[in-house]
Amino acid sequence: MKFEYEIKVLGRKGYRISGDDHSEKLAEMVQLTSNELGKDGWELISVFPSLMSGGAAAKLLATYKRMVN
């Protein structure tokens, strides 16, 4: 089996992070992106913070894979 990978940076510009909890907004972004990419066969395989600010994740790196022929 062969796979290809897609890495997306998820986060919104203009977030004021310090002291604010944006977990719900980030979760919604992961869900929307995953559902959209899933239509084309992409599967989410990992998510981790790529930018921390004030102890909170400001951006996430989401890695997707799909099988290629």
N, C-alpha and C positions, 0 to 999 in steps of 0.2 A: 504494500500500500504506500502511496505517496500523498503527502499533504502540502498545502500551502498555508501560510500564516498571514494574518492581518493584525496590526497593532494600532489601536485607536487611543488618542489622548482625550479623556472626557473631563470636562470642566467648563464652567461658564465665565466669561469675562465680566468684571464688575462685581464679583463676589466680595463681600466684606467678611473675611474669615474670622478674625480675632474675636473669640468669645461666642461666635455664632455656630450653631450645629446645622450643617448642611447635608446631613446623612440622607434625609428623605429626597432632597433634590438630586444628589449624586446617584442614589438608588434608582430614581426615575430615569435618569439619563442612561444608566447601564441597561435598564429594562427596555427602554425605547430603542436604543442602538442594537441590542441583542435581538430583539424581535425583528427589526428591519433587516439586519444581516442574516438572521436565521432563514428568512424567505429565500435567500440565495445559497443556503446550505452551510453557512458559517456557524460554528459552535464555540461558545465562550469557554475558554480553558483556564484563564487566570485573570485576576484583577489585583492591582496593588497601588498604593499611593505613589504618585510621582512628584508631588509638591505638597509640602506641609507648611502651614502658616498658623501660628498661634496654637499649636498642638492639634490642629484639625487638618484633615486631608482637603486640599484645595483642588487638586486634579488627580485623576486616576489613569493608569495605563491598563487597558483591557486588551487581552490577547485572544484572538479567534483563530480557529483552524477549520479547514474543510478538505475533504478528499479530492484529489485530482486524478484524472484518468491517464 
